[in-house]
Amino acid sequence: MPDPTVLLDWLEFAVRWLHVITAIAWIGSSFYFIALDLGLHRDRALASGADGEEWQVHGGGFYHIQKYLVAPDRMPADLVWFKWESYATWLSGFALLCLVYYLGADLFLIDPAAMDLAPWQAIAISLVSLGLAWGIYDLLCRSRLGQNPTLLMVLLYLVLVGFALFYTHVFTGRAALLHLGAITATVMSANVFLVIIPNQKIVVADLVAGRTPDPKYGKIAKLRSTHNNYLTLPVLFMMLSNHYPLAFATDYNWAIASLVFLMGVTIRHWFNSRHARRGSPWWTWAATLALFLLAAWLSAAPATPPAGEDEAALSPAAERFAAAPGFEEVTGIVQGNCSMCHAAEPGFDGIARAPKGVMLETPGQIAAHARQIYLQAGVSHAMPPPSAAFIEPADRARIAAWYRAATGSEG
């Protein structure tokens, strides 16, 4: 029978792959249409009555593109909708959140030093926060602030900073940054699902019925689309952050995340200005570099270790691994080969923080990370790196035997 742990890891990999593929499709189309809209020539009297046009070349051919500010005179026979990329990205991302952070809540989601939660409580907070973030954002957009885009963006940024502080005081640092990405992606996808597409359907219905569409629906949709454009790059950072403890495993992880949202604005401002033919505001790259260096400086600030971390009670799953046959032997193997890097103060040159924030100094920490140890050093040869340490095949077999004995999956 296939190893359930291995199958689960491959399932995570498959969902992550799907998430990346759909995100590329969504972000690619978003970037393209923002660039197209900003680059349209609107100073030409077009016989078609379109608001603007642009000629483009790609793949050996020329494209003549026109945009109608509200809608054309009649409904086109073929109309392509760009929506499934957004939906598939959110659905695959939520599936990944469930597989990694909900099924692994004890290890990846809950930080007793931040807030001692039961898994169901942590999951409930996660789910409620996704809906709450959208509710706050949508309420602000529908208020009078929607008529003042700059002030609205400032307030939305402050909301994001508030969520950053909240998450870092409730979840693990890794989960906190991931959830910042999740609420941002939820806002972006909900913009498409609940505002942009419905507004476009209203315009289509008016065309079919022979009515003149109200331009307000296009204006609202464009505002939400602009927000999505500026939020895209920070979402990508949050998606990648779980691989970099210097981003999530520091005392100032909330500030680092807040700076990343500003970097998303400065980078996109440069590209949007270029596409709109308003010049190249090179100052934005200097601002981005300054923000990035500030984030790097904050990441190097001394971290305050949680009090009594070693004495923290083990989860039921970790207790099972700690009581399994061969645990003492595996503890020695891991401490002798892994703890020089996976430590509060790594002793290996060039490593400032434990890789992925995983500590393997104590028996309790080793028991808590049993699944990762099994996959990284028991089933595969991913860890430790050959240049850092060497584990004999017999030791890898001992790790695998210990894990399988604890899970009752001896083959």
C-alpha positions in Angstrom: 0.0 0.0 0.0 1.4 3.5 -0.9 2.8 5.5 2.0 0.0 8.0 3.1 2.6 10.6 4.1 4.3 10.4 0.8 1.0 10.6 -1.1 0.0 13.6 1.0 3.2 15.4 0.2 2.7 14.7 -3.5 -0.8 16.0 -3.2 0.5 19.2 -1.7 3.0 19.4 -4.6 0.3 18.9 -7.2 -2.0 21.6 -5.7 1.0 24.0 -5.3 1.9 23.4 -9.0 -1.7 24.1 -10.0 -1.8 27.2 -7.8 1.4 28.6 -9.5 0.1 27.8 -13.0 -3.3 29.5 -12.4 -1.6 32.4 -10.7 0.7 32.9 -13.7 -2.4 32.9 -16.0 -4.3 35.4 -13.8 -1.4 37.7 -13.1 -0.3 37.6 -16.7 -3.7 38.6 -18.1 -4.0 41.3 -15.3 -0.7 42.9 -16.2 -1.4 42.7 -19.9 -4.8 44.4 -19.7 -3.6 47.1 -17.3 -0.7 47.9 -19.7 -3.1 47.8 -22.7 -5.6 50.2 -21.1 -2.9 52.7 -20.0 -1.3 52.6 -23.4 -4.3 53.1 -25.6 -4.2 56.1 -28.0 -7.3 58.1 -27.0 -6.4 61.2 -29.2 -7.8 59.6 -32.4 -11.3 60.0 -33.8 -12.1 56.4 -34.5 -14.9 55.6 -37.0 -16.0 52.7 -34.8 -16.7 55.1 -31.9 -14.2 53.3 -29.6 -12.5 55.2 -26.8 -9.0 54.2 -27.9 -6.8 51.9 -29.9 -3.4 50.3 -30.1 -1.4 48.3 -32.5 0.7 45.5 -31.1 3.0 42.8 -32.6 3.5 39.4 -31.2 4.2 35.9 -32.4 4.8 36.9 -36.0 1.6 38.8 -36.4 0.0 42.3 -35.9 -2.9 43.0 -33.6 -5.3 46.0 -33.8 -7.0 46.4 -30.5 -9.8 48.9 -29.7 -11.5 49.6 -26.4 -15.0 50.9 -25.9 -15.4 53.1 -22.8 -18.8 51.7 -21.9 -19.8 49.2 -24.5 -20.1 48.8 -28.3 -23.4 49.6 -30.1 -24.4 45.9 -30.2 -23.5 42.7 -28.4 -20.5 40.9 -30.1 -21.2 37.3 -31.4 -18.1 36.0 -29.5 -17.1 37.5 -26.1 -14.2 36.1 -24.1 -14.4 36.4 -20.3 -11.3 36.6 -18.2 -12.5 35.2 -14.9 -11.6 31.5 -14.5 -7.9 32.3 -14.0 -8.8 34.3 -10.9 -11.3 31.7 -9.5 -8.9 28.8 -10.1 -6.0 30.6 -8.4 -8.1 31.3 -5.3 -9.6 27.8 -5.1 -6.2 26.1 -5.5 -4.7 28.5 -2.9 -7.4 27.8 -0.4 -7.0 24.0 -1.0 -3.3 24.5 -0.3 -4.1 26.5 2.9 -6.2 23.5 4.0 -3.6 20.9 3.2 -0.6 22.6 4.8 -1.9 24.9 7.5 -5.2 23.4 8.6 -4.2 19.7 8.5 -0.8 20.8 10.0 -2.3 23.4 12.4 -0.3 22.1 15.4 3.0 22.6 13.5 2.5 25.4 11.0 -0.4 27.5 12.2 -0.3 27.6 16.0 2.4 29.4 18.0 1.7 28.9 21.7 4.1 31.7 22.5 1.8 34.1 20.5 -1.6 32.6 21.4 -2.3 29.2 22.8 -5.1 28.0 20.6 -6.7 24.6 19.8 -6.5 23.7 16.1 -10.2 24.3 15.6 -9.9 27.8 17.1 -6.9 28.7 14.9 -8.7 27.4 11.8 -11.8 29.4 12.7 -9.8 32.6 13.2 -8.2 32.0 9.8 -11.5 31.5 8.0 -13.3 34.4 9.7 -10.4 36.7 9.0 -10.6 36.0 5.2 -14.2 37.1 5.2 -13.6 40.0 7.5 -10.9 41.4 5.3 -13.1 41.3 2.3 -16.0 42.9 4.2 -13.9 45.8 5.5 -12.4 46.4 2.0 -15.7 46.3 0.2 -17.3 48.6 2.8 -14.6 51.2 2.3 -14.8 51.0 -1.5 -18.6 51.4 -1.5 -18.4 54.4 0.9 -17.8 58.0 -0.2 -14.1 57.2 -0.1 -14.6 55.4 -3.4 -14.7 58.9 -4.9 -11.2 59.6 -3.6 -8.9 56.8 -4.8 -5.7 58.1 -3.2 -7.2 58.5 0.3 -8.9 55.1 -0.1 -5.6 53.5 -1.0 -4.0 55.0 2.2 -6.8 53.7 4.4 -6.6 50.3 2.8 -2.9 50.2 3.4 -3.5 51.0 7.1 -6.0 48.1 7.2 -3.3 45.8 5.8 -0.8 46.9 8.5 -3.5 46.2 11.1 -4.0 42.7 9.8 -0.2 42.2 9.8 0.0 43.1 13.5 -3.0 40.9 14.3 -1.7 37.8 12.5 1.8 38.0 13.9 0.3 38.1 17.4 -2.0 35.1 16.8 -0.2 32.7 14.4 3.3 31.5 13.7 5.4 34.0 11.7 5.2 31.7 8.6 1.4 31.4 8.9 1.1 35.2 9.5 2.7 36.2 6.3 0.9 33.5 4.4 -2.4 34.7 5.7 -1.6 38.3 4.6 -1.2 36.9 1.1 -4.4 34.9 1.6 -6.6 37.9 2.6 -5.1 40.0 -0.2 -5.8 37.2 -2.8 -9.3 36.9 -1.3 -9.9 40.6 -1.9 -8.5 40.4 -5.4 -10.5 37.3 -6.4 -13.7 38.6 -4.7 -13.3 41.8 -6.7 -13.5 39.7 -9.9 -16.2 37.4 -8.7 -18.5 39.9 -6.8 -17.9 43.2 -8.6 -16.0 43.2 -11.9 -17.8 40.3 -13.6 -21.3 41.1 -12.3 -20.9 44.7 -13.5 -19.8 43.5 -16.9 -22.8 41.2 -17.0 -25.1 44.2 -16.3 -23.6 46.0 -19.3 -24.0 42.9 -21.5 -27.6 42.5 -20.4 -28.3 46.1 -21.3 -26.8 45.6 -24.7 -28.9 42.5 -25.3 -32.0 44.3 -24.2 -31.2 47.3 -26.4 -30.6 49.7 -23.5 -27.8 52.1 -23.1 -25.4 50.8 -20.4 -24.7 53.0 -17.4 -21.0 54.0 -17.4 -20.8 53.8 -13.6 -20.5 50.0 -13.7 -17.3 50.3 -15.8 -15.9 52.9 -13.6 -16.4 50.8 -10.5 -14.9 47.7 -12.1 -11.9 49.7 -13.2 -11.2 50.9 -9.7 -11.3 47.4 -8.4 -9.1 46.2 -11.2 -6.5 49.0 -10.4 -6.4 47.8 -6.8 -5.8 44.3 -8.0 -2.9 45.5 -10.1 -1.1 47.1 -7.1 -1.7 44.2 -4.8 -0.3 41.5 -7.2 3.4 41.8 -6.3 2.9 41.7 -2.5 0.8 38.6 -2.9 3.7 36.9 -4.7 6.1 37.9 -2.0 3.8 36.4 0.7 3.5 33.2 -1.3 7.2 32.8 -1.4 7.9 34.1 2.1 7.5 30.7 3.8 10.8 29.7 2.3 12.7 32.6 3.9 12.8 32.7 7.7 14.5 36.1 7.5 11.1 37.4 6.3 8.7 35.6 8.6 10.7 34.4 11.7 11.8 37.8 13.2 10.3 40.2 15.7 9.6 42.7 13.0 7.9 40.3 10.5 4.8 42.5 10.5 6.8 45.6 9.6 8.6 43.7 6.8 5.3 42.6 5.4 4.0 46.2 5.6 7.0 47.5 3.7 6.5 44.9 1.0 3.0 46.3 0.2 4.7 49.7 -0.3 7.2 48.1 -2.6 4.4 46.7 -4.6 3.1 50.3 -5.1 6.4 51.8 -6.1 7.2 49.1 -8.6 3.8 49.1 -10.2 3.8 52.9 -10.4 6.9 52.8 -12.5 5.5 50.3 -15.0 2.1 51.9 -15.1 3.7 55.3 -15.8 5.7 53.8 -18.6 2.7 52.1 -20.1 0.7 55.4 -19.9 3.5 57.3 -21.7 4.0 59.6 -18.7 7.7 59.1 -18.6 9.9 56.8 -16.4 9.8 57.9 -12.7 13.2 56.4 -11.8 12.8 57.6 -8.3 10.5 54.7 -7.7 13.4 52.2 -8.0 15.4 54.2 -5.5 12.4 54.1 -3.1 12.0 50.4 -3.7 15.6 49.7 -2.9 15.4 51.8 0.3 12.3 49.9 1.4 14.0 46.6 0.6 17.2 47.5 2.5 15.0 48.6 5.5 13.3 45.2 5.4 16.6 43.4 5.3 17.9 45.5 8.2 14.8 44.8 10.3 15.2 41.0 9.6 18.6 41.1 11.2 17.4 42.6 14.4 17.8 40.2 17.4 14.8 38.0 17.9 13.4 37.5 21.3 13.1 33.7 22.0 9.7 32.7 23.4 10.0 32.0 27.2 9.9 28.4 28.1 9.9 27.1 24.6 11.7 23.9 25.5 9.2 23.1 28.3 6.1 23.6 26.1 3.7 20.7 26.1 3.9 18.5 23.0 0.9 18.0 20.8 -0.8 14.6 20.8 0.8 13.8 17.4 4.3 14.8 18.7 3.8 12.7 21.8 3.1 9.7 19.6 6.4 10.2 17.8 8.3 10.8 21.0 7.0 7.5 22.4 7.7 5.5 19.3 10.5 2.9 19.2 13.8 4.3 18.0 13.1 7.9 19.0 16.2 8.3 21.2 18.4 6.9 18.4 16.8 9.2 15.8 17.2 12.2 18.2 20.9 11.6 18.2 21.1 11.3 14.4 19.2 14.5 13.9 21.1 16.5 16.6 24.4 15.3 15.1 23.5 16.2 11.5 20.8 18.9 11.5 21.0 21.0 14.6 24.0 23.0 13.5 21.7 24.8 11.1 18.2 24.2 12.5 18.9 26.1 15.7 18.0 29.4 17.4 21.5 30.5 16.7 22.8 28.4 13.7 26.5 27.5 13.9 26.9 27.0 10.1 28.6 29.9 8.3 26.2 31.9 6.0 23.0 30.9 7.8 21.5 33.6 9.9 18.1 31.9 10.7 17.1 28.3 10.8 16.0 27.1 7.4 12.2 27.6 7.1 12.2 28.4 10.8 12.5 24.8 11.7 14.3 24.2 15.0 15.8 20.7 15.7 17.8 21.2 18.9 15.6 19.4 21.4 13.8 16.0 21.5 10.5 17.9 21.6 11.3 19.9 18.5 12.4 16.7 16.7 9.1 15.0 17.6 7.1 18.0 16.4 8.8 18.0 13.0 8.7 14.2 12.5 6.9 14.4 9.1 9.4 16.8 7.7 12.4 14.8 9.0 10.9 11.6 7.5 10.4 13.2 4.1 13.6 15.2 4.0 16.0 12.7 5.5 14.3 9.4 5.6 12.5 8.9 2.3 14.6 11.4 0.3 18.1 12.6 0.5 17.2 16.3 0.5 18.7 16.9 4.0 21.3 17.4 5.2 23.2 19.0 2.3 26.1 16.7 1.4 28.6 19.5 2.1 27.2 20.2 5.5 26.9 16.6 6.9 26.6 13.0 5.9 24.0 10.5 7.0 24.7 6.8 6.5 22.0 4.9 4.6 21.5 2.9 7.7 20.7 6.1 9.7 18.1 7.1 7.0 16.6 3.7 7.4 16.3 4.2 11.1 14.5 7.5 10.7 12.1 5.9 8.2 11.5 2.9 10.6 10.8 5.2 13.5 8.3 7.3 11.6 6.5 4.3 10.2 6.4 2.7 13.6 4.7 5.8 15.1 2.2 6.1 12.2 1.6 2.3 12.0 2.6 2.3 8.3 5.4 -0.3 8.4 5.9 -1.7 5.0 
